[in-house]
Amino acid sequence: MKGKSRIQLVLWALLFVVTMSFSAYGADGQIKIGQTVSTTFPVVINQPGSYVLTSNIVVSGSDVNAIEITTDNATLDLNGHAIVGPGSGLGKGIYANNKNNIAVMNGTVREFGHCSSQLWQ
């Protein structure tokens, strides 16, 4: 009976590991960011690390930032996607006030009112 219990325990542990969600992290350790119907803005990056967009980000509120980076040492790979604003207002596509060692690459930020060409402050 002990052998059967041990096998059941191993099978349950294996099932647990297989069913765990690994969707937040890519194979290379990047943290994935994508827009869903329940996404609230701003999306806040508050831990150092490497982040990657998995879809376009579209913001409809005119005075809302799409992504706020509140930490130093963060990389945001837009992965060929766009962060699109409403075309007016004071919101920013990417806002990283007084942060150091921030990199944003491989995509487009547009239609954020008069600040559309400014990625961050």
C-alpha positions as CSV (number, residue, x, y, z in Angstrom):
1,M,0.0,0.0,0.0
2,K,2.9,2.4,0.7
3,G,4.1,2.1,-2.9
4,K,0.7,2.9,-4.3
5,S,0.4,6.0,-2.1
6,R,3.8,7.2,-3.1
7,I,2.8,6.8,-6.8
8,Q,-0.4,8.7,-6.2
9,L,1.5,11.5,-4.5
10,V,4.0,11.8,-7.4
11,L,1.1,11.8,-9.9
12,W,-0.7,14.6,-8.0
13,A,2.5,16.6,-7.8
14,L,3.0,16.1,-11.6
15,L,-0.5,17.1,-12.3
16,F,-0.1,20.3,-10.2
17,V,3.0,21.3,-12.0
18,V,1.5,20.7,-15.4
19,T,-1.6,22.7,-14.7
20,M,0.2,25.7,-13.1
21,S,-0.1,28.9,-15.2
22,F,3.2,29.9,-16.8
23,S,1.6,32.6,-19.0
24,A,3.0,35.6,-17.1
25,Y,6.6,34.8,-18.0
26,G,8.1,34.0,-21.3
27,A,10.8,31.4,-21.9
28,D,13.5,34.0,-21.6
29,G,12.2,35.4,-18.3
30,Q,10.4,38.4,-19.8
31,I,7.2,39.4,-18.1
32,K,4.3,39.6,-20.6
33,I,1.9,42.5,-20.9
34,G,-1.2,42.4,-23.0
35,Q,-4.5,44.1,-23.1
36,T,-7.7,42.2,-22.1
37,V,-11.2,43.4,-21.6
38,S,-10.5,43.8,-17.9
39,T,-7.3,45.8,-18.3
40,T,-7.3,49.0,-16.3
41,F,-5.0,51.9,-17.0
42,P,-2.3,52.7,-16.3
43,V,-0.5,49.4,-16.4
44,V,2.1,49.8,-13.7
45,I,5.6,48.3,-14.0
46,N,6.9,48.5,-10.4
47,Q,9.7,45.9,-10.3
48,P,13.0,45.9,-12.2
49,G,13.1,43.5,-15.1
50,S,12.4,42.8,-18.7
51,Y,8.8,43.2,-20.0
52,V,7.3,42.5,-23.4
53,L,4.0,43.4,-25.0
54,T,2.0,40.6,-26.4
55,S,-0.6,42.8,-28.1
56,N,-1.4,46.4,-29.0
57,I,-2.4,48.6,-26.1
58,V,-5.3,50.9,-26.9
59,V,-6.3,53.6,-24.4
60,S,-9.6,55.4,-24.8
61,G,-9.4,57.8,-21.8
62,S,-8.0,61.2,-22.7
63,D,-6.1,61.9,-19.5
64,V,-4.8,58.4,-18.8
65,N,-1.3,57.0,-19.1
66,A,-1.1,53.7,-20.8
67,I,2.0,52.4,-19.0
68,E,3.7,53.9,-15.9
69,I,7.2,52.7,-15.0
70,T,7.7,53.4,-11.3
71,T,11.0,51.6,-10.8
72,D,14.6,51.9,-12.1
73,N,16.2,49.2,-14.3
74,A,13.3,48.2,-16.5
75,T,13.3,47.2,-20.2
76,L,10.0,47.3,-22.2
77,D,10.1,45.6,-25.5
78,L,7.0,46.6,-27.5
79,N,7.6,43.5,-29.7
80,G,6.4,45.3,-32.9
81,H,3.2,46.4,-31.2
82,A,1.7,49.9,-30.7
83,I,0.5,51.8,-27.7
84,V,-2.3,53.9,-29.1
85,G,-4.0,56.8,-27.3
86,P,-7.3,58.6,-27.9
87,G,-5.8,61.4,-30.0
88,S,-6.1,64.1,-27.4
89,G,-5.7,64.9,-23.7
90,L,-2.8,64.8,-21.2
91,G,-2.2,61.1,-21.0
92,K,1.2,59.6,-22.0
93,G,1.9,56.3,-23.7
94,I,4.8,55.5,-21.4
95,Y,5.4,57.6,-18.3
96,A,8.6,57.1,-16.3
97,N,9.3,60.2,-14.3
98,N,12.8,60.5,-12.7
99,K,13.6,56.8,-13.4
100,N,17.0,55.5,-14.4
101,N,18.1,52.8,-16.8
102,I,14.8,52.5,-18.6
103,A,14.8,51.1,-22.2
104,V,11.9,51.1,-24.6
105,M,12.3,49.5,-28.0
106,N,10.7,47.8,-31.0
107,G,7.4,49.5,-31.4
108,T,5.3,52.6,-31.7
109,V,3.6,55.0,-29.3
110,R,1.1,57.4,-31.0
111,E,-2.0,59.5,-30.6
112,F,-1.5,60.8,-27.1
113,G,-2.5,64.4,-27.7
114,H,0.2,67.0,-27.9
115,C,2.7,64.7,-26.3
116,S,2.4,61.8,-28.7
117,S,6.1,61.9,-29.7
118,Q,7.3,61.9,-26.1
119,L,7.7,58.4,-24.9
120,W,8.4,59.3,-21.3
121,Q,9.3,62.1,-18.9
